[in-house]
Structures are given as structure tokens and as C-alpha cells.
């Protein structure tokens, strides 16, 4: 006999409260385990594919780990230092860019750029603000990353946790399935499947789209000769999960920088613009249909809200768990609405047609 609904609500409410308390008090402690679990979840389909090709689970996990180590070493030696260097340089050059824009406007619109004009004061203050705030942001990110995600966590604990979780992923899922309440197991499995589809759509599919676009933009802009091509490409790739925002922000930033760098030489400026048009074509016609597909994803507004709330309340760990929590809440909300529309409260005694016993008008 199933538990009463009121008792079930109390049990699940207590479980949610315990989850939030653990997040609040043990956020820094569980951070490597959350990161390791996220890595294992993302790589589990790769391990399953290797198993279907004939490798054992242990061999597949070892092979994935070796490839990941090689990629990490290459990134650490070749890409990350250049990315940080360009980001710092872009922040430092912002005041000069503002002065160049001021000179450009002064030359063409002298009446708008007198010493007391609002536009001139705004440009000067904008450049100084970007330099001070941007520099503080870069330094803060670096120092906080070194204090929060220290070398031990990055190099040892997270890979070890990810390795063992990836190795035992299928067994962990089977154990959890065995602990499900028997009366509700089919419904829970169905909801878990829908949550997994949503997470797979965003984390695996959209994450791959972001990575491919970031590499495409960065390589294209660097080949075009743009001074800050790597950091602009990284920004455009990271923001590409919000439709059109990544292309608009990255495109405006890249074209604006290209105008200052290549003014009077229109071919490089046209190449920079063509890179972003090609990236949008690649995303809309190839990457998103193939990698994300038609599966139900996370609405960008809902995702941004979840990231803001969990990041504010629980810090970096909260931002990591915001995506799966947002996916679960979205699926549960849609399921609740389906149950409501199939129930008597929505349909009424007379069903969908003739609600409340009143026949619909023929006209």
C-alpha cells in the first residue's frame, strides 16, 4: 500500500531541505565531487560507445582518461596562457580604444565632441571603468580560482573522482534504480529519462556546440589577423547557448576591434564579419540540428535565472548544480501540468467537451 500523498510530500520536502543545507555548509568540500560527477556524466556516452565497439568498461575508462590528460596538457601549455594574456591586454587597451573612438567622432562630428559634451565624458569614463573593473575581474578570477580550485583539486582529486565515477557509472545507476519505491518506480524512471534527455541536450549537445563555435571563431579571427581573436572567440563561444547573443556580442566586439585595427583596409574587416556569418550558418544548419536535435532543452531565460539564484546562494558549486536542478524542475513542472490537464479539476465532470455538462456552442 502506497504512502499517503501528504506523507510523500513531507518526505520529499525534507530531502530537498537536506540537499540545500548540504549545499550551503559543504559547498567547498563537495566541489571536487560535483566536478568529477559532471565530467563522468558527460563522458559516459563515450564509454558506452567504446564498450559497444568491444572494449571493457575499465579499458574504455583508461583510454578516455589518457586522451583527456593529453588534451589538458596541450590546453595548459598552449591555449590558456595566451587566452589570459589577451584578456588582460584587452582590458588594458580599453581606455585607448575609447580615446580612438573619441577622435573618430571628433573628426566627423565636431559639434558633438566638445570638452563638456556628454558623449566625450561618457567615453572617457567608460574606458576607465572597463580598465579598472575588468582588471579587477581578471585578477579576482585568477586569485579566486587559485584559492578555491587549487592545484591539488584540479590535477589530482577531480580526475580521480571522475575516473572512478565513470568506471562505476552503470553500477551506480543500477543501485539507485534498485532503491526506488516500487509503487512509483515506473514514473520516477520516466521522469529521470526526460531529465536525462534535457541535460544531454544542453550539457552534451549544446556544450559541444559552444566548444566547436568557440574554436571556429577563435581560429577564424586569428587567421584574419585580429589582435584579440582568441579571447573574442572564447566569449562568443561561451555565450552561444543563448540564441543570437553569442554571435551579436562577439560580432560587435570583433568588428569594433577590427575597425580600430584595420581602419582603411576593408578586406580584413569583411573577413571578420564573414567569420561570424559563417559561424551562424554552421550553428543553425549543421551543429544544433545534429548535436542538439529536437530534444527538449532548457529555455535560456530559465537557465540564466537558475544560474543567478544558485550562484548567489551557493557560490561556484551552486552554478554547477544549477543546470541539473533547472532541468529537473522544468521536467517536473511539465509533468505536473500534464497531470493537471488530464485530471478532473481541469477537464471537469463532462470531460474536455462540454465542461461542467454544458455542450459547446455549434457556431
Order of alpha helices (4+ residues) and beta strands (2+ residues): alpha-alpha-alpha-alpha-alpha-alpha-alpha-alpha-alpha-alpha-alpha-alpha-alpha-alpha
